[in-house]
Amino acid sequence: MTTASLTWFKSSYSSNGGNCVEVALNPVAVHGVVPVRDSKNVSGPALNVPTGSFAAFVAGVKAGEFGSV
């Protein structure tokens, strides 16, 4: 799996301030991972997060477990 073949997107809550991450959901069903990358370095490496861990992170964000900015 190459990062070039993935469809990347940022959160709709991103204010485009440059400090964003992007995720690709293409490989979730096949590989069981959610690739995450720095939006400022699109040719850089991606971190492949297991789907369960990513889901737990998103649930924590929605529950306010990480505070607010």
MARBA-3410 file (N, C-alpha, C, O; in Angstrom, 1 decimal):
69
0.8,-1.2,0.0,0.0,0.0,0.0,0.9,1.2,0.0,1.7,1.4,0.9 ~ 0.7,2.1,-1.0,1.5,3.4,-1.0,0.6,4.5,-0.6,-0.6,4.5,-0.8 ~ 1.1,5.5,0.0,0.3,6.7,0.4,-0.2,7.5,-0.8,-1.2,8.2,-0.7 ~ 0.5,7.3,-2.0,0.0,8.1,-3.2,-1.3,7.5,-3.7,-2.1,8.3,-4.3 ~ -1.6,6.3,-3.4,-2.9,5.7,-3.9,-4.1,5.9,-3.0,-5.2,5.4,-3.3
-3.9,6.6,-1.9,-4.9,6.8,-0.9,-5.7,8.1,-1.1,-5.1,9.1,-1.7 ~ -6.9,8.2,-0.7,-7.7,9.4,-0.7,-7.6,10.0,0.7,-8.2,9.5,1.6 ~ -7.0,11.2,0.8,-6.7,11.8,2.1,-7.8,12.9,2.4,-8.2,13.6,1.4 ~ -8.1,13.1,3.6,-9.0,14.3,4.0,-8.7,14.8,5.4,-8.2,14.0,6.2 ~ -9.0,16.0,5.6,-8.9,16.7,6.9,-10.3,16.8,7.6,-11.3,16.7,6.8
-10.3,17.0,8.8,-11.6,17.2,9.5,-12.2,18.5,9.0,-11.6,19.4,8.7 ~ -13.6,18.4,9.0,-14.3,19.6,8.6,-14.2,20.7,9.7,-14.5,21.8,9.4 ~ -13.7,20.3,10.8,-13.4,21.3,11.9,-12.1,22.0,11.8,-11.8,22.9,12.6 ~ -11.3,21.6,10.8,-9.9,22.1,10.6,-10.1,23.6,10.2,-10.8,23.9,9.2 ~ -9.4,24.5,10.8,-9.5,25.9,10.5,-8.4,26.3,9.4,-8.2,27.4,9.1
-7.7,25.3,8.9,-6.7,25.5,7.9,-5.6,26.3,8.4,-4.9,27.1,7.7 ~ -5.3,26.2,9.7,-4.2,26.9,10.3,-2.8,26.3,10.1,-1.8,26.8,10.5 ~ -2.8,25.1,9.4,-1.5,24.5,9.1,-1.1,23.4,10.1,-0.2,22.7,9.8 ~ -1.8,23.3,11.2,-1.4,22.3,12.2,-2.4,21.1,12.1,-3.1,20.9,13.1 ~ -2.5,20.5,11.0,-3.6,19.5,10.8,-3.0,18.1,10.5,-1.8,18.0,10.0
-3.8,17.1,10.7,-3.4,15.8,10.2,-4.5,15.4,9.2,-5.6,15.9,9.3 ~ -4.1,14.5,8.4,-5.1,13.9,7.4,-5.2,12.4,7.6,-4.2,11.8,8.1 ~ -6.3,11.9,7.3,-6.5,10.5,7.4,-7.0,9.9,6.1,-7.6,10.7,5.3 ~ -6.8,8.7,5.8,-7.3,8.0,4.6,-8.1,6.8,5.1,-7.6,6.0,5.9 ~ -9.3,6.7,4.6,-10.1,5.5,5.0,-10.2,4.4,4.0,-10.8,3.4,4.3
-9.5,4.5,2.9,-9.5,3.5,1.8,-9.1,2.1,2.4,-9.8,1.1,2.1 ~ -8.0,2.0,3.1,-7.6,0.7,3.5,-8.2,0.1,4.8,-7.8,-1.0,5.2 ~ -9.2,0.7,5.3,-9.7,0.2,6.6,-10.3,-1.2,6.5,-9.9,-2.0,7.3 ~ -11.1,-1.4,5.5,-11.7,-2.7,5.3,-10.7,-3.8,5.0,-10.8,-5.0,5.5 ~ -9.8,-3.5,4.1,-8.9,-4.5,3.6,-7.7,-4.7,4.6,-7.3,-5.9,4.9
-7.1,-3.7,5.1,-5.9,-3.8,5.9,-6.1,-3.6,7.4,-5.3,-3.9,8.2 ~ -7.3,-3.1,7.8,-7.6,-2.9,9.2,-6.8,-1.7,9.9,-6.6,-1.8,11.1 ~ -6.4,-0.8,9.1,-5.7,0.4,9.6,-6.2,1.7,9.0,-6.8,1.7,8.0 ~ -6.0,2.8,9.8,-6.3,4.1,9.3,-5.0,4.8,9.2,-4.4,5.2,10.2 ~ -4.5,5.1,8.0,-3.3,5.9,7.8,-3.5,7.3,8.3,-4.5,7.9,7.9
-2.5,7.9,9.0,-2.6,9.3,9.4,-1.3,9.9,9.0,-0.2,9.4,9.2 ~ -1.4,11.2,8.5,-0.1,11.9,8.1,-0.2,13.4,8.4,-1.3,13.9,8.7 ~ 0.9,14.0,8.4,1.0,15.5,8.6,0.5,16.2,7.3,1.1,15.9,6.3 ~ -0.4,17.1,7.4,-0.9,17.7,6.2,0.1,18.7,5.6,-0.1,19.0,4.4 ~ 1.1,19.1,6.3,2.1,20.0,5.8,3.2,19.2,5.0,4.0,19.8,4.3
3.2,17.9,5.2,4.3,17.0,4.6,3.6,15.9,3.9,3.7,14.7,4.4 ~ 2.9,16.1,2.8,2.1,15.1,2.2,2.9,14.0,1.6,2.4,12.9,1.3 ~ 4.2,14.2,1.3,5.1,13.2,0.7,5.8,12.5,1.8,6.6,11.6,1.6 ~ 5.6,12.9,3.1,6.3,12.2,4.2,5.6,10.9,4.6,4.7,10.4,3.9 ~ 6.1,10.4,5.7,5.5,9.1,6.2,4.1,9.2,6.7,3.7,10.2,7.1
3.4,8.0,6.7,2.1,7.9,7.3,2.2,6.9,8.5,2.9,5.9,8.4 ~ 1.5,7.2,9.5,1.4,6.3,10.6,0.1,5.5,10.5,-1.0,6.0,10.4 ~ 0.3,4.1,10.4,-0.9,3.2,10.3,-1.4,2.9,11.7,-0.8,2.1,12.4 ~ -2.6,3.4,12.0,-3.2,3.2,13.3,-4.2,2.1,13.2,-5.1,2.2,12.3 ~ -4.2,1.1,14.0,-5.2,0.0,14.0,-6.6,0.7,14.1,-6.8,1.6,14.9
-7.6,0.1,13.4,-9.0,0.7,13.4,-9.6,0.8,14.8,-10.2,1.8,15.1 ~ -9.4,-0.2,15.7,-9.9,-0.1,17.0,-9.3,1.0,17.8,-10.0,1.7,18.6 ~ -8.0,1.2,17.7,-7.3,2.3,18.4,-7.8,3.7,17.9,-8.0,4.6,18.7 ~ -7.9,3.8,16.6,-8.4,5.1,16.0,-9.8,5.4,16.5,-10.1,6.5,16.8 ~ -10.7,4.3,16.5,-12.1,4.5,17.0,-12.1,5.0,18.4,-12.9,5.8,18.8
-11.2,4.4,19.2,-11.1,4.8,20.6,-10.7,6.2,20.8,-11.2,7.0,21.6 ~ -9.7,6.6,20.0,-9.2,8.0,20.0,-10.4,9.0,19.6,-10.6,10.0,20.3 ~ -11.1,8.7,18.5,-12.2,9.5,18.1,-13.3,9.6,19.2,-13.8,10.7,19.4 ~ -13.6,8.5,19.8,-14.6,8.5,20.9,-14.1,9.4,22.0,-14.9,10.1,22.6 ~ -12.8,9.3,22.3,-12.3,10.2,23.4,-12.3,11.6,23.1,-12.6,12.4,23.9
-12.1,12.0,21.8,-12.2,13.4,21.4,-13.6,13.9,21.6,-13.8,14.9,22.1 ~ -14.5,13.0,21.1,-16.0,13.4,21.2,-16.4,13.6,22.6,-17.3,14.4,22.9 ~ -15.9,12.8,23.5,-16.2,12.8,24.9,-15.5,13.9,25.7,-15.8,14.1,26.9 ~ -14.6,14.6,25.0,-13.9,15.7,25.7,-12.8,15.3,26.6,-12.4,16.0,27.4 ~ -12.3,14.1,26.4,-11.2,13.5,27.3,-9.9,14.2,27.1,-9.0,14.1,27.9
-9.7,15.0,26.0,-8.4,15.6,25.8,-8.5,17.1,26.0,-7.6,17.9,25.6 ~ -9.6,17.6,26.5,-9.7,19.1,26.8,-10.0,19.8,25.5,-10.4,19.2,24.5 ~ -9.9,21.1,25.6,-10.2,21.9,24.4,-9.0,22.8,24.1,-8.2,23.1,25.0 ~ -9.0,23.3,22.9,-7.8,24.2,22.5,-8.2,25.6,22.7,-7.4,26.5,22.5
END
